[in-house]
Amino acid sequence: MYIIKIQGKAKIPDYIQLRDKDFVLVAYFRADRELKNLEKYGLAGKEEFLSKLIAELPFGKLQALET
């Protein structure tokens, strides 16, 4: 699975994309919102880890996400 942080412009907020091994979009959510329903993506219990990762993740850089 891969994660990328997309920078918003003007009134459009920053977003996070989760993509599978074939780069198909799996999830798309706002970077500033609480992480919910992560069990659908096999990431249950990793909310704290993902919150820290999202805060440190540079914009526009695709990064492998170890699940």
Secondary structure, 3 states (H helix, E strand, C coil): CEEEEECCCCCCCCEEEEECCCCCEEEEEECCCCCCCHHHHCCCCCHHHHHHHHHHCCECCCEECCC
